[in-house]
């Protein structure tokens, strides 16, 4: 619409032979692709945006995701585990994002808040990883024809969180998310 948009989407996927990245229990640096069989995945996302006044835009998005194993068991080479109806690791059920873009005195300021829901770190769903919320800020300014100066601040509140998961059958390997980080750069267009 003129100053407003809505972008809904839905998905449904039936995997027949879903490959899952699994960390070796004796060395979490070794990752193997293992066939976990059938997986049903579905979800929806709704994004809304508005331009209430000139030089200001605001958007939000919400998503719901579900991915479940459908086969009775998973064999890791040594042991057989019941995974039927367990959630695929590293699949947050809910995600929400709120952001905006404001143009003030030649600056383009883009703050955002992102929520990632809890998720599991292992195939048997006994290790639940907490949800987290990140606050980010991006500032840009044109300093010459086609050249922009950029400053990007990630994790403004220095939130401690699990950023990456290497799932295992019974235990996952967890990596800390990026701490408060500032980066700057130049971008040119020709």
C-alpha positions, 0 to 999 in steps of 0.5 A, spaced: 500 500 500 502 507 499 505 507 506 504 500 509 506 493 507 504 486 509 508 480 507 505 474 509 508 467 508 507 460 509 511 453 508 511 446 509 516 441 507 516 434 507 523 431 507 525 424 506 532 423 507 534 429 512 541 430 513 543 433 520 550 436 522 552 432 528 558 433 532 563 427 534 562 426 541 569 424 542 571 431 538 566 436 537 571 439 532 569 434 527 562 434 524 558 429 520 552 429 516 548 423 518 541 421 515 536 422 520 530 420 516 523 423 515 522 430 517 516 435 517 517 442 517 512 448 517 511 455 519 509 462 517 512 469 517 508 475 517 512 482 516 509 489 517 512 495 515 510 502 515 512 509 513 509 514 518 512 520 515 517 522 510 524 519 512 522 514 517 520 507 516 518 502 521 518 494 520 516 488 524 516 481 523 514 475 527 515 467 525 513 461 527 517 454 525 516 447 527 521 441 524 519 434 527 523 428 526 518 422 523 522 416 523 522 412 530 529 412 531 536 414 529 542 410 529 549 414 531 553 408 529 553 405 536 546 406 539 539 407 537 535 413 539 528 414 539 527 421 536 520 420 533 516 427 534 523 430 537 524 437 534 530 438 529 536 441 533 537 449 532 530 450 530 527 456 534 520 455 535 519 463 535 523 469 532 521 476 532 524 482 529 523 490 530 527 495 526 526 502 523 530 507 519 531 514 520 534 519 516 536 525 520 541 530 517 544 526 512 545 520 517 541 513 515 540 510 522 537 503 523 536 500 530 533 493 530 531 488 536 531 481 534 528 475 539 530 468 537 526 463 541 529 457 545 531 451 541 534 444 542 542 442 542 541 435 541 537 430 537 534 427 543 531 434 546 534 434 553 539 440 552 534 446 551 538 452 549 535 459 552 532 464 548 536 471 547 534 478 545 539 482 541 539 490 540 543 492 534 545 499 530 547 501 524 549 508 522 551 510 515 552 517 512 554 519 504 561 522 505 562 523 497 559 521 491 557 514 491 561 513 497 558 511 504 561 511 511 558 505 515 558 504 523 555 497 525 554 496 532 552 488 534 549 486 540 549 493 543 547 491 550 553 485 550 548 480 551 551 473 553 548 468 548 549 461 545 550 463 537 552 457 534 550 450 536 553 443 533 548 438 535 550 431 537 545 425 539 545 426 546 550 432 547 551 438 543 557 443 543 555 450 544 559 456 541 558 463 544 555 469 540 558 475 538 559 480 544 559 487 543 562 489 537 563 495 533 565 495 526 566 501 521 567 501 513 567 505 507 562 503 501 563 505 494 558 505 488 561 506 481 
